Amino acid sequence: MSPQFVADPQRLVFFAAAGIALLLILIIKFKLEAVLAILVSAIFIGVGAGMPFPMIVETVNKGIGRTLEGIALLVGIGSMFGAMLEISGGAQRVAVTLLKKFGENKAPWAMALTGLVISIPVFFDAGLIILIPLAFNIAKKTGKSVMHYVIPLLSGLAAGHALIPPTPGPVLVAGILGVDLGLVIAVGLVFGFISVTVAGIIFGGYCGRKFNIPVPKLYAQAPEFDESKMPSFGLVVTIILCPLILILLRTLCGLMPALSAVKPFFDFLGTPFVALLITTLVAMLMLGLRMGYSLTELEKVMTASLAPTGMIILVTACGGVLRYMLQDSGMGEIIGSAVAKTPLPLVMVAFVVAGMVRVSVGSATVAMTMASGIMAAMPEVASLAPLHLAAMTAAIAGGATIMSHVNDSGFWLVKSLVEIDEKTALKTWTMMETIVGCTAGVCAFILSIFV
């Protein structure tokens, strides 16, 4: 924050709250594009707080630049990797194999674990579109409500996307808090599995019994998957786990002095965008060329996969603008001072802040960005142990997952794909997201007690 500018606390809090309300109104009431709505709200907060105009412009530029640093590449490369999994049938192979291993009685577990694994390298929306026909296909075979299988799948996708790098959200939070990605992956895997068990298996079973939802007409006559054209299960899982292994090796080299000679090499390979780049190139070779696609066909597929990333990158960048506007105006210090007077542990504060932004704005990315920025501004956070920071990262991710409702694009995507009304979506999808987030928050709090 500029040393020449000191905001009046009451004025700042008023305009910050008004800015968030304005954002909500612009998106829900006036259907304004999220990018424009976030920028308008951020500038409104800056002007209302009394920030000098040059400082507002500087903050906008800084928010875009610093937020996209390291994230833009992950979004683009991740989309291309997801395209390789889709065209090769790799994602379907994981689901089909797990279904055979678990059997129809435990098909919800197969769908939940598939979602958890696939969501690590693939964005939530892409993973959902790729995998939901499998859930519908199982529902056709068993004659049960699609909720028996859709909710477990959604829980796996949601938990993996929120908690496990190299998805951009937890990478961004870890970068802001300065926590090692290897720890975040380890914590995220454990918390993700617990969250999926509670939200996907237990709550999913309840939804399957409570809501008798038939297979959507669009998928009712869909053909069966041709397993003979799918790559092997072992190959697909190995490729999916490749970036995680490289990132974990980077962490291991930092913890073991005996590996100091190779540490620079693995530091490079374990950088998220490098790890994902290597994985995508391997996927091109093993899932693309090996499956009969030409280089020309792969180029077209990967180029097409980049089309939706522009919006993701812009929304992410504008979320960073909102975060830096609040931070540079002094909101972080005000919240930090207020929170310091409360008995809540820092991990729970992180969860609550992220949850409040998530409910208000709808964007998990904006919630993660703002919450991690506010927490990073607190002096107490800098002295926390690495594992405590990893727990805080999970708490922020959990808070940013809860209460997906009408201001979240994921709500409308799920509603339209499953063909349910808004009320049912609130009772199923919204509750599932809330259970995933709250379970992660509780796990993070428990871990923070012991570190």
Phi, psi and omega in degrees: 000141181298134181293341180277350185241124174228115184282147171289122187305314183294319179296319182295314180299319180299311184285333174294314178296318179295323179295319178295319178297319178299318179300316180296317181294317181297322183281314186277311186281312187260000176055032179288142178307137187303320181301312181293319181298317181294317180297315179300315181294320180296314179294322177302316179296315181298313180295315181298325179285348179092017178292140176299146183301317177300325180291324177297314179298317180298320181293321177299311181297319180294319181298319179293311185296310184289328180289319183280350180297110180088343182267321184302317180295321179298319180297311182293311182293322179298323178295319179292322177295318177300324179296323178295318178296323184288308186290333181277346186082014182296316180296318179295325179298317179301313182294315182297317181295315179297323179297320179293321182291319184276331185084165184295328181295330179248025179303326176302323177295319179299316181292320181296313181291325176299312179300319181296317182288313185292329184289346181294312179262348188244141179296154184306309183301314181295315179298321179296313182295323180290320191262338187297331175300331178293318178298318179294323180295319178294319179299323177297318183291320185271339182077011180269170175299142180297340181295337177302330187243331181289316181297315174301318178299313180298321181295320178295315178297317182293315182294315180296317182294326183276327194251339192242113172298156015266027172297146191300324185304298180295331175297317179296313181297315180299321179294318181292320181276347179073040181250144182295135182294330178299317177295320180297320178296312182300312179295318181297321179297315180292311181295324180297317180296318179296316181297319179294322179298314183287308186280321185273314185274307183288304181291324178298322177297320177298315180297322180296324179280325186279322186243110180271086184257121180283168176294130179305147184302324182299329184255354185298326181253016183295143181288159176289155178286139178272099185294335182294341182261005180267149174290168183288153181298315181299319179297313183296313181296320179300316180293318180297322182279349184307310181295325178296318181296317180296319179293320179292324176296323176300316179295317181299319179296329179285337183266341185245110181302331181296339181260015184298332182293327182259004183301314180302323180295313181283336171300321180289310181295330182274358172297130189310314184289329177291315179300318180288326177297313178301315181298319180294320178295320177296319179296321177301318182287310189273329181254345180258287182298319182293333180271007173102003178276144176274165178299323178296316179295319179296321180298319180293318181296315183289325176296317179297326181292340181279346184304313182281352184288336180302316179294319179300314181295318181294316179296319177299315180297316181291329173299323176294323177299314179299319179298312183290331176295316177293322182290312183290335178282348177106006183297324180299318179294321181294312179296320179300317179294320180293318182292327180299337181270355180263156180279359183292137173296155183300323180298319179289326175299315179300317180296315182295316180299312179298319180296319179297318179292319180301312181295323184283316189261324180097335183271122177294324180296315178297318180298315179297316183296312182292315182296316180293325177294318179294317180293321180295335180283349180277128181302325184297331185293326183298334184266002182286151177293154181306317181293327176295320178293324176296321176295321178295322176300316179294324179295318178296316178298321178294315179298325181283358181259334188294158167053049172291119181225212192293346178265012180242128181298330179299325178301313183286328178295313180296314180304315183287321181291319182274346181060060176236162179276172184299320182297315179293322178298321178294323183282339184249290182300309183298317179294320179299313178300320180294320179293318177302311182295316182292323178297316177298321179296317179295316178300318179296319179296316179299316179298320183295335180293327188261006179237000000 
